[in-house]
Amino acid sequence: MECSVKDKTIVVTGAGQGIGNELCRSLDQLGAKVIAVSRSSGPLEELKADCPRIETVQVDLSDWSATRTALAPLGKVDGLVNNAGVAIIKPFLELTEEDYDRTFAVNVKAAFNVAQILVPKMEAGASIVNVSSLAGLKAIHGHCAYSMSKAAIDGLTQNLALELGPRKIRINSVNPTVILTRMGRDNWSDPAKADPLKAKIPLDRFGEVSEVVEPIVYLLSDRSGFVNGHMLPIEGGFLAGN
């Protein structure tokens, strides 16, 4: 089944590394017009060097006004992937106000802001994909602020599905468990921490980046034209036994 995104203009946030970076490269190979957004200039320059057709936008998405200034000039947009995020993993009593504010500024407020900027640039048939987490659906030890932020993203997904559905704009979330990006490897490198979670996954492993990228491409494509307002767990069967 071909999930065509050819000639679609798709904005991807958090494009500097991990899922966002790989997604930009995949979408470019599939013929999409990619607009890669990141706070970091170096990874954007590297991405542009490897994929010259990709347009890059450098902005700190936690800055509301700067984000609006940076994205306002964009024309018609067919797809948005709200992928930018931070993962501050600490026990509840160790979380600081700075941890909380940073988590929500990037994971929630930025996604809300970017969607509000770009939805007016979308027409019928457009699609938004929010990169959420299994932690938004299921409590995970030490993930309090992160889990709260991802649950908020799932709430945004469902509410926008209601509001934007009449405009024929779809919105869905993907909710992965641990994915072996650099951030994923850093946060889950300790077997004492990783093994208990992995033991709850029937496939007995964590996910690869491509295993999130491909479902996102599907949700951006017209093949998923009647899929709206859903949270798609990508977790190797974790929820089946928990």
Number of C-alpha atoms within 10 A of each C-alpha: 5 8 16 17 23 14 14 20 20 25 27 27 27 24 30 25 19 17 24 25 23 19 25 29 19 17 24 21 14 16 15 22 23 26 21 26 30 23 18 16 15 12 15 23 15 12 23 16 11 11 15 12 16 19 15 20 20 20 19 18 26 21 14 15 11 13 20 17 11 15 17 13 8 12 12 16 21 26 30 25 28 27 25 26 23 17 18 17 17 16 12 12 8 10 16 12 9 8 18 16 13 19 23 21 20 22 27 24 21 22 25 17 17 21 19 12 16 21 19 11 15 19 15 13 16 25 27 28 26 24 26 32 27 23 21 25 17 13 12 13 14 16 19 20 23 26 24 20 27 26 20 17 25 26 16 20 24 17 14 19 22 15 12 15 16 10 14 18 23 29 29 27 28 23 23 23 24 24 23 19 16 12 15 16 14 10 16 18 13 10 10 9 12 16 15 10 19 18 12 18 20 14 13 14 17 21 19 13 19 15 14 23 19 15 16 21 21 17 24 28 21 17 15 14 16 10 14 24 21 17 25 17 20 21 24 18 15 20 15 10 8 8
